[in-house]
Amino acid sequence: MSGKYIIAGLLGSFAIAYASDVLVAQKKVFGGTTPRTVSDKEWWEATDKKFQAWPRTAGPPVVMNPISRQNFIVKDLKP
């Protein structure tokens, strides 16, 4: 009996959240414009190309001990 009220309440809250998101983000109820960096595909491709071109450097592998919150550098067993 109470399960149908819970499910109905959840579905109703999702519908309200979705409608609010569409009104605020897409319909621009409070005004504003979409930034050029979001709407310009050419800008996005140039930025992505730049990020992919950066050299990737990293330190030694690390294992985290979640209990003590200490990080240990993994040593290679082969000399």
N, C-alpha and C positions, 0 to 999 in steps of 0.2 A: 504494500500500500504506500509506504513512504518512499519506496524506490522510484515510483513514477514521478513524485514531486521533486526528488533530487535530480533526476534526469531532465525533467522539464525546466527546472531552474538553471541547470548547467547549459542546456541548449539556448535558453533565453539570454543568459549572460554572454554566451559566445556570439549570438546574433547582435546584441547591443554593442559589444566590443568591435565586431566587424563593421557595423554601420558607422560607428564613431570614427574608426580608422579611415574608412573611405571618405567620410565628410571632411576630416581634418587634413589628411595627407594628400588625397587626390583631388578633391573638389575645392580645396583651399578656402574653407569657410572663414578662417581668421585672416585671410589675405596672404601675401607673400608670393614668391615665384620659385620655380625649381631652379637650383643652381646650374650654371652652365656646365660645371664639371660632371654633373649627373646626366644631363640630357645630351651632351656632345659625345658621340661615339668615337670620333676621331681623337679627341682629347684622351678618352679612356684607353684606346689602343696604344697611343704614344706613351702614356704613363705605365701601362702594363709592360710594354717593351723595355722601358727604362728599368723597371724593377727586376725583370728577368735577366738583364745584362749585368747586374751588380755581381761582383765576385762573392762567392759563398765561403766564409771562413768559420771555423768552429774550433772550440777547445776539445780537450779529451772527453770521452764519454763519461757521464756522471750517473750514479745510481742514487736515488733518494730513499732514505729510510723514513717512511712516514710516521713512525712511532716517535723517534727521537728528533725528527726534523733536521737531521744532519745529512749532508751530501758527501759522498765519497767518490774520489776519482778512481775509475776502473783501470787497473794496471794490466798491461798485456802480459800473459803468462809465458809467452815465448821470448827468450832473451834476444 
